[in-house]
């Protein structure tokens, strides 16, 4: 399980960002990808939740620990999965 990633944002797409850490690009699904910007010199820390299902492994990214805590509370509610919690 990952707690956070610190690296450079190398890509911003409508549903996700890519954070490069030591030469590896991690795709992180985020609620608002446009709060991040591509900057080859400024490192960012993104808090991470790893969701593992039978057919998928996804990383969800959060700007701070409070956002991550709220997300974790939401996914504990019956009927709310990680993608729905991220949209909330």
C-alpha distances in whole Angstrom, upper triangle without the diagonal:
4,7,9,11,15,18,20,21,23,23,24,24,25,22,19,19,18,17,18,16,18,20,17,17,14,15,14,16,18,20,23,22,26,25,23,26,26,27,27,27,25,21,19,16,14,11,9,8,6,9,10,14,17,18,15,12,12,10,12,13,15,18,17,15,18,17,14,15,18,16,14,17,19,16,18,21,23,23,21,18,16,18,21,19,18,22,23
4,6,8,11,14,17,17,20,20,21,22,23,20,17,16,15,14,15,13,15,17,15,15,12,13,12,14,15,18,20,20,23,22,20,22,22,23,23,23,21,18,15,12,10,8,6,7,7,11,12,16,19,19,16,13,12,9,10,11,12,15,14,13,16,16,12,14,17,15,14,18,19,17,19,22,24,24,22,19,16,18,21,19,17,21,22
4,7,10,14,17,17,20,21,21,22,23,21,18,17,16,14,16,14,16,19,17,16,13,15,13,15,15,18,19,19,22,20,19,21,22,22,23,23,20,16,14,10,9,6,5,7,9,13,15,19,22,22,19,16,14,11,11,10,10,12,11,10,13,13,10,12,15,14,13,16,18,17,18,22,24,25,22,19,16,19,21,18,17,21,21
4,7,10,13,14,17,18,18,20,21,19,16,14,13,11,13,11,14,16,14,14,11,13,11,13,13,16,17,16,19,17,16,18,18,19,19,19,16,13,10,7,5,4,5,8,10,14,17,20,23,23,20,16,14,10,10,8,9,10,10,9,13,13,10,13,16,15,15,18,19,19,21,24,26,26,23,21,17,19,21,19,17,20,21
4,6,10,11,13,15,16,18,20,18,15,12,11,8,9,7,10,13,11,11,9,11,10,13,13,17,17,16,18,16,14,16,16,16,16,16,14,10,8,6,5,6,7,11,12,15,18,21,24,24,20,16,14,11,11,9,10,11,12,12,16,15,13,16,19,17,18,21,22,21,24,26,29,28,25,22,19,20,23,21,18,21,23
4,7,9,12,15,16,19,21,20,16,13,11,8,8,7,9,12,12,11,11,13,12,16,15,18,18,16,18,16,13,14,14,13,13,12,10,6,5,4,6,9,10,14,16,19,22,25,28,27,23,20,18,14,14,11,12,11,12,14,17,17,16,19,21,20,21,24,25,24,27,30,32,32,28,26,22,23,25,23,21,24,25
4,7,9,12,14,17,20,19,15,12,10,6,5,5,8,9,10,9,10,12,12,16,16,19,18,15,17,16,12,12,11,10,10,10,8,5,6,7,9,12,13,16,17,21,23,26,29,28,24,21,18,15,15,13,14,13,15,17,20,19,18,22,24,22,23,27,27,27,29,32,34,34,30,27,24,24,27,25,22,24,26
4,6,9,11,15,18,18,14,10,8,5,5,7,9,10,10,9,10,12,13,16,15,18,17,14,15,14,10,10,8,7,6,7,6,5,6,9,10,14,15,18,19,22,25,28,30,28,25,22,19,16,16,14,15,14,16,19,22,20,20,24,25,24,25,28,28,28,31,33,35,34,31,28,24,24,27,26,22,24,26
4,6,8,11,14,14,11,7,6,4,6,9,12,12,11,9,10,10,10,13,13,15,14,10,11,11,7,7,5,6,7,9,8,7,7,10,10,13,14,17,19,21,24,26,29,27,23,21,18,15,15,12,13,13,16,19,21,19,19,23,24,22,24,27,27,26,30,31,33,32,29,26,22,21,24,23,20,21,24
4,7,10,14,14,11,8,6,6,6,10,12,11,11,8,10,10,12,14,14,17,16,12,13,14,10,8,5,7,7,10,11,10,11,13,13,17,17,20,20,22,24,27,29,27,23,21,18,16,16,15,16,16,19,22,24,22,22,26,27,25,27,30,29,28,32,34,35,34,30,27,24,23,26,25,22,23,26
4,7,10,11,8,6,5,7,9,13,15,14,13,9,10,9,10,12,12,15,13,10,10,12,9,8,6,9,10,14,13,13,13,15,14,17,17,19,20,21,23,25,27,25,21,20,17,15,15,14,16,16,20,22,24,21,21,25,26,23,26,29,27,27,30,32,33,31,28,25,22,20,23,23,19,20,23
4,7,8,6,5,7,9,12,15,18,17,16,12,12,10,10,10,10,12,10,6,7,9,7,7,7,11,13,16,15,15,13,15,14,17,16,19,19,21,23,25,27,25,21,20,17,15,14,13,14,14,18,21,22,19,20,24,23,21,24,27,25,25,29,30,31,29,26,23,20,18,21,21,17,17,20
4,6,5,6,8,12,15,18,21,19,18,14,13,10,10,10,10,11,10,7,8,11,10,10,11,14,16,19,18,18,17,18,16,18,17,19,19,20,22,23,25,23,20,19,16,15,14,13,15,16,20,23,23,20,20,24,23,21,24,26,24,24,28,28,30,27,24,22,19,16,19,19,16,16,19
4,6,8,11,15,18,21,24,23,21,17,16,12,11,9,9,9,8,6,8,11,11,12,14,17,20,22,21,21,19,20,17,19,18,19,20,20,22,23,25,23,20,19,16,15,14,14,15,16,20,22,23,19,20,23,22,20,23,25,22,22,26,26,27,25,22,20,17,14,16,17,14,13,16
4,7,11,14,17,20,23,22,19,16,14,10,9,6,6,7,8,6,9,12,12,14,15,18,21,23,21,20,18,18,15,16,15,16,16,16,18,19,22,19,16,16,12,12,11,11,13,15,18,20,21,17,17,20,19,16,19,22,19,19,23,23,24,22,19,16,14,11,13,14,11,11,14
4,7,10,13,16,19,18,16,12,10,7,5,4,5,8,8,6,9,11,10,12,13,16,18,20,18,17,15,15,12,14,13,14,14,15,17,19,21,19,16,14,11,10,9,9,11,13,16,18,19,16,16,19,19,16,19,22,20,19,23,24,25,23,20,17,14,12,15,15,12,13,16
4,7,10,13,16,15,13,10,8,6,5,7,7,10,9,6,9,10,8,9,9,12,14,16,15,14,12,12,10,13,12,14,15,16,19,21,23,21,18,16,12,10,10,9,11,12,15,18,19,17,16,20,20,18,20,23,22,21,25,26,28,26,23,20,17,15,18,18,14,15,18
4,6,10,13,12,10,6,5,5,6,9,10,14,13,10,12,13,10,11,9,12,12,15,14,12,11,12,11,13,12,15,15,17,19,21,23,21,18,15,13,11,11,10,13,14,17,19,21,19,18,22,22,20,22,25,24,23,27,28,30,28,25,22,19,18,21,20,17,19,22
4,6,10,10,8,5,5,7,8,11,12,15,15,12,14,14,10,11,9,11,11,13,11,9,8,9,9,11,11,14,15,17,20,22,25,23,19,17,14,11,12,10,12,13,15,18,20,18,17,21,22,20,22,25,25,24,27,29,31,30,26,24,20,19,23,22,18,21,23
4,6,6,5,4,6,9,11,14,15,19,18,15,17,17,13,13,11,11,10,12,12,9,10,11,11,14,14,17,17,20,21,24,26,24,21,18,16,14,15,13,16,16,18,20,23,22,20,24,26,23,25,28,28,27,30,32,34,33,30,27,23,23,26,25,22,24,27
4,6,5,6,8,11,12,16,17,21,21,18,20,19,16,16,14,14,12,13,12,9,10,10,11,13,13,16,16,20,21,24,26,25,22,18,17,14,16,14,16,17,18,20,23,22,20,23,26,24,24,28,28,27,30,32,34,34,30,27,24,24,27,26,23,26,28
4,6,8,10,14,16,20,21,25,24,21,23,23,19,19,16,15,13,14,14,12,13,14,15,17,17,20,19,22,23,27,28,27,24,21,20,17,19,18,20,20,22,23,26,25,24,27,29,27,28,31,32,30,33,36,37,37,34,31,27,28,31,30,27,30,32
4,7,10,13,16,19,21,25,24,21,23,23,19,18,16,15,13,14,15,13,15,16,16,19,18,21,20,23,24,26,28,26,23,20,19,17,20,19,21,22,23,25,28,27,25,29,31,28,29,33,33,31,34,37,38,37,34,31,27,27,31,30,27,30,32
4,6,10,13,16,18,22,22,19,21,22,18,18,16,16,14,16,17,14,15,15,15,17,15,18,16,19,20,23,24,22,19,16,15,14,16,16,19,20,22,23,26,25,23,26,28,25,26,30,30,28,31,33,35,34,31,27,24,24,27,27,24,27,29
4,7,9,13,15,19,19,16,18,19,15,15,13,14,13,16,16,13,13,14,13,15,14,16,15,18,19,21,23,21,18,15,13,12,14,13,17,18,20,22,25,22,21,24,26,23,24,28,27,26,29,31,32,31,28,25,21,21,25,24,21,23,26
4,6,10,12,16,17,14,17,17,14,15,14,16,15,17,17,14,13,12,11,12,11,12,12,14,15,18,20,18,15,12,10,8,10,10,13,15,18,19,21,19,18,21,22,20,20,24,24,22,25,27,29,28,24,21,18,18,21,20,18,20,23
4,7,9,13,14,11,15,16,13,14,14,16,17,19,18,16,14,14,11,13,11,12,11,13,14,17,19,17,13,11,8,7,9,9,13,15,17,19,21,18,17,20,21,18,19,23,22,20,24,26,27,25,22,19,15,15,18,18,15,17,20
4,6,10,11,9,13,13,12,14,14,16,18,19,18,15,13,12,9,10,8,9,9,11,14,16,19,17,13,11,8,5,5,5,9,11,14,15,17,14,13,17,17,14,16,19,18,17,21,22,24,22,19,16,13,12,15,15,12,14,17
4,7,9,8,12,13,12,15,16,19,20,22,20,18,15,14,11,11,9,10,10,11,14,15,18,17,13,11,8,6,5,6,9,12,14,16,17,13,13,16,16,13,15,18,16,15,19,20,21,20,16,13,10,9,12,12,8,11,14
4,6,6,9,10,10,13,15,18,20,21,19,17,14,13,10,10,10,11,12,13,16,18,21,20,17,15,11,9,6,5,7,9,12,14,14,11,11,14,14,11,14,17,15,15,19,20,22,20,16,14,11,9,12,11,7,9,11
4,6,9,9,11,14,17,19,22,24,21,20,16,16,12,13,12,13,15,15,19,20,23,22,19,18,14,12,9,8,8,10,12,14,14,10,11,14,13,11,14,16,14,15,18,19,21,19,15,14,11,9,10,9,6,6,8
4,5,6,8,11,14,17,20,21,19,18,15,15,13,14,14,16,18,19,22,23,27,25,22,20,16,14,11,10,9,10,13,16,15,12,14,17,15,14,17,19,17,18,22,22,24,23,19,18,15,13,14,13,9,9,11
4,5,6,8,11,14,17,18,16,16,13,14,12,14,14,16,18,19,22,23,26,24,21,19,16,14,11,9,10,10,14,17,17,14,15,19,18,16,19,22,20,20,24,25,27,25,21,19,16,14,16,15,12,12,15
4,5,7,10,13,16,18,16,16,14,15,14,16,17,19,21,22,25,27,30,28,25,23,19,17,15,13,13,12,15,19,19,16,18,21,20,19,22,24,23,24,27,28,30,28,24,23,20,18,19,18,15,14,17
4,7,10,12,16,17,14,14,12,13,12,14,16,18,21,22,26,28,31,29,26,24,20,17,15,12,11,9,12,16,16,14,16,19,18,18,21,23,22,23,26,27,30,28,24,23,20,18,20,18,15,15,16
4,7,9,12,13,11,11,9,11,10,13,15,18,20,22,25,27,30,29,25,23,19,16,14,11,11,9,13,16,17,15,17,20,20,19,22,24,23,24,27,29,31,30,26,24,21,19,21,20,16,17,19
4,6,10,11,10,11,10,13,13,16,18,21,23,25,27,30,32,30,27,25,21,19,17,14,14,13,16,20,21,19,20,24,24,23,25,28,27,28,31,32,34,33,29,27,24,22,24,23,20,20,22
4,7,9,9,10,10,14,14,18,19,22,23,25,28,30,32,30,27,25,21,19,18,16,16,15,18,22,24,21,22,26,26,25,27,30,29,29,33,34,36,35,31,29,25,24,26,25,22,23,25
4,5,6,8,9,13,14,18,20,23,25,27,30,32,35,33,29,27,24,21,20,17,18,16,19,22,24,23,24,27,28,27,29,32,31,32,35,37,39,37,34,32,28,27,29,28,24,26,28
4,6,8,11,14,16,20,21,24,25,28,30,33,35,33,30,27,24,22,22,19,20,18,21,24,27,25,25,29,30,29,31,34,34,33,37,39,41,39,36,33,30,29,31,30,27,28,30
4,7,10,13,16,20,21,25,26,29,32,35,37,36,32,29,26,23,23,20,20,18,21,24,26,25,26,29,30,29,31,34,34,34,37,39,42,41,37,35,31,30,33,31,28,30,32
4,7,10,13,16,19,23,24,27,30,33,36,34,31,28,25,21,21,17,17,15,17,20,22,22,22,25,27,26,28,31,31,32,34,36,39,38,34,32,29,28,30,29,25,27,29
4,7,10,13,16,19,21,24,27,30,33,32,28,25,22,19,18,15,15,13,15,17,20,19,19,23,24,24,25,28,29,29,31,34,36,36,32,30,26,26,28,27,23,26,27
4,6,10,12,16,18,22,24,28,31,30,26,23,20,16,15,12,11,9,11,14,16,16,16,19,21,20,22,24,25,25,28,30,33,32,29,26,23,23,25,23,20,22,23
4,7,9,13,16,19,22,25,28,28,24,21,18,14,13,10,9,8,8,11,14,13,13,16,18,17,18,21,22,22,25,27,30,30,26,24,20,21,23,21,18,21,22
4,6,10,13,16,19,22,25,25,21,18,14,11,9,6,6,6,7,9,12,11,10,13,15,14,15,18,19,19,22,24,26,26,23,20,17,17,20,17,15,17,18
4,7,10,13,17,20,23,23,20,16,13,10,8,6,5,6,6,7,10,9,7,10,12,11,12,15,16,16,18,21,24,24,20,18,15,16,18,15,13,17,17
4,7,10,13,16,20,20,16,13,10,6,6,5,6,9,10,9,12,10,8,11,13,11,11,15,15,14,17,19,22,21,18,16,12,14,16,14,12,16,17
4,6,10,13,17,17,14,11,8,6,5,7,8,12,12,11,13,11,8,10,12,9,9,12,13,11,13,16,18,18,15,12,9,12,14,12,11,15,16
4,6,10,13,14,10,7,6,5,6,9,12,15,16,15,17,15,11,14,15,12,11,15,15,12,15,17,19,18,16,13,10,12,15,14,13,16,18
4,7,10,11,8,6,5,6,8,11,14,17,18,17,18,16,13,15,15,12,11,14,14,11,13,15,16,15,13,10,7,10,13,12,12,15,17
4,7,8,6,5,7,9,11,15,17,21,22,20,22,20,17,18,19,16,14,17,17,13,15,17,17,17,15,12,10,13,15,15,15,18,20
4,5,5,6,9,12,14,17,20,24,25,23,25,22,19,21,21,17,16,19,17,14,15,17,16,15,14,11,11,13,15,16,17,19,21
4,6,8,11,15,17,21,24,27,28,27,28,26,23,24,25,21,20,22,21,17,19,20,19,18,17,14,14,16,18,19,20,22,24
4,7,10,14,16,20,23,27,28,28,29,26,23,25,25,22,21,24,22,18,20,22,21,19,18,15,14,15,18,19,19,21,24
4,6,10,13,16,20,23,25,24,26,23,20,22,23,19,19,21,20,17,19,21,20,18,17,13,12,12,16,17,16,19,21
4,7,10,13,17,20,22,21,23,20,18,20,21,17,17,20,19,16,18,20,20,19,17,13,11,12,16,16,16,18,21
4,6,10,13,17,18,18,20,17,15,17,18,14,15,18,17,14,17,19,20,18,16,12,9,10,14,14,12,15,18
4,7,10,13,15,15,17,14,12,15,16,13,13,17,16,14,17,19,21,20,17,13,10,11,14,13,11,15,17
4,7,11,12,13,14,11,9,12,13,10,11,14,14,12,15,17,19,18,15,12,8,9,12,10,8,11,13
4,7,9,10,12,9,8,12,13,10,12,15,15,14,18,20,22,21,17,15,11,12,14,12,9,12,14
4,6,7,9,6,6,10,10,9,11,14,14,14,17,19,22,21,18,16,12,13,15,12,9,12,13
4,7,8,7,8,11,12,12,14,16,17,18,20,22,25,25,21,19,16,16,18,15,12,14,15
4,6,6,7,9,10,11,13,15,16,17,19,21,24,25,21,20,17,18,19,16,14,16,16
4,5,5,6,9,10,10,12,14,15,17,19,23,23,20,19,16,18,19,15,14,17,16
4,5,5,6,9,10,11,12,14,16,17,21,22,19,18,16,18,17,14,13,16,14
4,5,5,6,9,10,11,13,15,16,19,20,16,16,13,14,14,11,10,12,11
4,5,5,6,9,10,11,13,15,18,18,15,14,11,13,14,10,10,13,12
4,5,5,6,9,10,11,13,17,18,15,15,13,15,15,11,12,15,13
4,5,5,6,9,10,11,15,16,13,13,11,13,13,9,10,12,10
4,5,5,6,9,10,13,14,10,10,8,10,10,6,7,10,9
4,5,5,7,9,12,13,11,10,9,12,12,8,10,13,12
4,6,5,7,11,13,10,11,11,13,12,9,11,14,12
4,5,5,9,10,7,8,8,11,9,6,9,11,9
4,5,8,8,5,5,6,9,8,6,9,12,11
4,6,9,7,8,10,13,12,10,13,15,14
4,6,6,8,11,13,11,9,13,14,13
4,6,8,11,14,12,11,15,16,15
4,6,10,11,9,10,13,14,13
4,7,8,6,6,10,10,10
4,6,5,6,9,10,11
4,5,5,6,9,10
4,5,5,6,9
4,5,5,6
4,5,5
4,5
4
